[in-house]
Amino acid sequence: MKKKLLAAATLVAAFLVVPIHGDIIEQVLVKVNGEIITKTDLEQRQVGVLRQRLQGQVNPEAMKNDETLKKMIAEITPQVIVNAVDELLLLQRGRELGYRLSDDQFKSVVANIRKENKLEDDAKFQQALSQEGMSMDDLRKQLERQMVIDQVQRQEVGSKLTITEEEARQYYARHPEDFTEPASVTLREIFVEVPIVEGNVNAARDQDAQKKIAEARALVLKGEDFAKVATDMSDSPSKANGGVIGPFSHADMSPQLQQMVDKMKPGEITQAIRTPRGYQIFKLESVKAQALQPFESVRDLIAEKVAGARTQAEMKKFLARLRAQAIIEWKNDDLKKAYEKQLAAEPGTGQ
């Protein structure tokens, strides 16, 4: 799959010189406070977005069609150029604040990348970079870019957000579905396996399994502790936990088991059930009704959700201020129109 995506991305790159309306795109597309975004910058971003689409619903074979490719580029370019300008503005703000990636930070991040991807070997790591068309210098620039942007977002937006008690309680009241635990059941099981020999079930062994599960059921009905019987007689890994399985929702059970459990009360035992692998009985251990979690127990989750929604809104306002203060000089009228149209279409941008 990866080879196909890379091949498709290469094919895409060959067409990226085709602009939105067929004019030749200049090398420098726009200046943002004196710093430039080039045609190459735009192409790299377009390839990245198209790669993501190729991993989703877009068929790589469609990329062999010139018109299909042009249409896709026209669709993604407005948001791509907005993102490019915004990221440059954030980087510039980060530099004003003195943010940078230190040598120690870079070494630490690279070490984590290598460990997580099992690339401790230098040759393998360099090969992986080469396959992505990157050098160590490219990797550092990419990591520093993301680090600076993240720090600016935290400093200029995240650190200034204050979630009040009233705001949290209002969110809790408006979104009960986010904090409601679904109904669930917890069962105990005893499972007796019927061995399959050369693809067939031996009748004698099947009868032995039936007798064993019947014996186990008789014991628990007489008052033996279900957990002890499961530990002694079950062939399921759950025997180590006294046969406990769950909790799980009603929807996670098979239709057959749902029908049986719905008619049971806690403590009751099912009849023996034939499964593809053997025989099984269940005890309904407990039933937990759907319940709204108390506010205090989900306070941190509420704050996280409120902060997430607020951060997006405040980030849009912050970016709008940066754009308003910036000197943006367009060298391509089509891209300028696409940029302005995209901003006008986005709610809450202040445009």
N, C-alpha and C positions, 0 to 999 in steps of 0.2 A: 504493500500500500504506500509506504513512504517513497519508494522509487517512483511510483506512478505520480505522486503529488509533486515530487521534485521535477519530474519530466514535464508535467503540466505547467508548473511555475516557470520553468525555462521557456516554454512555448509562449506563455503570457508575456514574459519580459520582452520577447522579440517584437511584440505589438505595442508596447507601452509608449512608444514614441508617437503613436497616433493620438492627437489631442481630442478634446470634447467635440469641437466643431470642424476639425479637419485642418486648422491652421498649424503651422510649424511652431512648437513650443520653444521659447527661448531658453537658454541655459539657466539664467537667473529668473525665477518666476516671481519672487516677491522679496522685499526687504522689510525686516521687522526690527525697528530701532537700529538700523544699520547692518544687522546680520541677515544673511541670505538663506533662502530655501531654493535649492536648485532642482532642475529637471530630474537629476539622479536621485535626490532625496524623495521626490514625489513618486518616482518609479519604484523605489524600494518599499515605500509604504503601500503602494497599490498592490505589489506582489504579495506582501504580507497579508493584506485583507483578502485577496483572491485565494491565497492558500487556505485560509480559514474556511472560505466558502466551499472550496474543493473538498474539504474534509466533511462538509455537511451535505446539503441537498443538491449541490451542483455536480453534474456528471463531467469528469475530466475530458471525456470525448467531445463534449460541447465546445471545449476551448479550441478545437481545431476549426471552428467556424468563425471567420473573421468578424461577421456582423454580430454574432453572439458576444464575442469578446469586447467589441466596441461598446455594446449596450451595457455590459457589466461595468466597464471602466467608467462610463458616463454616470452610472448609478452610484458608484462608491466614491468618486472623486470629490464631490462637495464636502462630505464628512471627513474624508482624508485630509483635505487642505485645511479645514477648520481645526482638526486635531494637531496638524503640524504647526500652525501658527500659535495655538494655545500652549503647546509643549515648549515652544521657543520662548514664549512670554514667561512661563513658569521657570524655565532654566535661567533666564536673565534675572528674574527676581531672586532665585536661589543664589546666584553669584553675588548679587547685591548684599545678601545676608551672610555671605562668606561660607556657604556650604560647599563641601568638596568631599571626594572619596579619598581617604588617606591610604597610604601603602599598606598599613596593617589591616584596615577594613577590607581592602581589595583581596589581600592574601587569604583572609578568613572566609570571605564569600566564595572565592575560587575553590578553597579546600572543601567547603560544604557541597559545592556543585559537583566536584570530582567524587566525593564520597557517596552522594545520593545517586549518582549515575554510574557508580562502580568504574570510575576512570582514574584510579590512583596511578596507573602506569602512565608515564609522561608521553610515550609514543601514542598510546590510545587516546589520550586527552588531546594532543595536537591533531590527530587524525579526525577526531570529532569536530574540532574547531574548523578544520579545513573543509569538512563535508558541509558545514554551514556557511562556508565562504567568509570566515572570520579569522582575524589574527588576535593575539593577546591584547594588542592595543585597541582593536575594535571592541573586544569584550569589555575592557575597562571603561571605554567611553559609554557603552550601552548601560553598564551597571551604574556608573556615576550619574548618567542622565536620569535613570529611574530613581536612584537614591535622592538626588536633589529635588526632583519633582515631588516625591513622597514627603520629604521634609518640609517643603513649602506648603503643601496641602495641610500637614499637621499643624504647622506654626500659624499660618494665616487663616485657617478655617477651623480645624479640629480643636485646637487649644482654646478657642474662643467660644465654643459651644457650651452652654449651660442648660441642663435638663432639669426643670423644676419639678417638684412633687406633683403639682397640679397638672402639668403637662403630661407627666408619666401616667397619672391616674386617668386622664382623659383618653389617652391612647389605649390603655387597658380596657376601658369601657367601650371604645369604638371597635376594637378588634378582639372580641372574646375567642374567636376561632383560632387565633394564634397561640392561645394559652390554655386551650382545652385538651385534656388528655382523653384519648379515645377509650371506649369500653374495651376491656381485655379479659382474657381468661388464662388461668394457669392450670396445667394438667400434670398428672403423673402417669407414666406409662410402664407397662411390662410388655416386652416384645420377645417372641420366640421365633427364631429363624428356621426356615425350611431349606436345607442345603439343596443346591441344584447341581446335579452330576451330569456332565457331558450335555448340558443344555436342557436336561429334563428333570422333573420333580419325581423323586422316588416315593411311591405310594406309602410304603412302610414308614419312611421318615416323616411324611406329611401327617400320618396318623399319630406318630410319636409327638410331633409338635402340637397337634390338637389336644392330646392328653395332658401335655405339660402346661399349656395355657389354661386349660380347664382346671387343672390342679391349683395353679396360681390364683385363679379367680375364686375358687372355693375357699382357699386359705384366707384371702382378704375379706370375703363375705362372712367368714366365721369370726372375724375380729383381729386377725393378724395384721400387724403394721404394714401398710402398703409399701412404704419405703424399704423395709427390711426384706420383704418378698421380692421387690424389684432388684435389690442388691444381690440377693441369692440366686434368682432365677432368670432375670432378663438378659437378653443378648444385645441390648442397645447400649451405646456409650453412656446414655443417661443414667445407667445403673449406678455409676460413681456418685451421682447426686440424688440417690433415692428415687430415680425415675422422673424427676422434675423436668418439665419442658415448658417454655413460655417465660413470662407472659407474652401473649400475642393477640392481635385483634381478631375479631370474628371473621373478617374478610380473608385472613391468612389461612384459615382452616379449609380443608376440602369440603365440598357440599355434603358428603356422607357424614363427616364428623360434625359439621355444623348442625345438621338435623338431630343428631344424637345429643349433642351438648345442650341444645336449646330446650330439650325436654328434661334435663337433669337439674338436680339441686347439688350444691357443694357436698362432697362426701360420697356421692353415688358412683357406682362402677358400671361401665358399659359391658355389653355382651362382647364376646370375642369377635374381632374383625379380621377377615382374611385380607392380607395385603399381597402385593406381588412378591414380597420376600419372606412372608411368614404370617404369624398370628399375633394380634395385639389387643390389649385391653387398656382402658383409660379410667382414671379417677379424676373427677372434677374437683380440683383442689380449692380454687377460689374464683370468684367473679367480681370484677371491678367495673362499676358503672362509669359511663362518660362523666367527667367532672372538670369544672373550671378550676385551674390552679390558683391558690391564694395570691393576691397581689405581692405580698412580701417575698414569696418564694420565687417569683419571676421578675423581681425588680431589676436585676442586672440585665436580663434579656430584653425587658421593655426599654431600658436606657439605650441598649445597643441598637434596637430597631428605630427608636426615635432619632438617635444620633445619625444613623445611616441615612434616613430620609432628610434630615436637616442638613447634613453635610452636602448632599447633592444639590440642594437648593442654594445653600450659601456658596458653594463652589461656583455655581453658575453666576452668581452676583459678583464674586471676586474676579472671575475671568472677564466679565463684562467691564469691570473697572480697569483691569489691565489693558484691555483692547482700547478703551476710550482714551487712556493716557499714552498709548503707543503711537509711534509714527510708522504706519504701514504703507509701503510704496509698492504698488502692483506693477509688474512688468508684462502681465498677460490679462487682457480684459475678460476673456472667457472664464478664467479662474476667479477673478475678482467677482464676477456676477454669480458664479456658483457658490462662492464663499458667503456673499451677502444674502443670497437666497436661502442657504442652509441656516444661517443664523436667524433669519426672519421666521423660519419655520419652527425653530426650537422654542418651546415655552420657557418663560422665566429667564431669558438671556438678557433682557433689558435692552434689546435692540429696537 
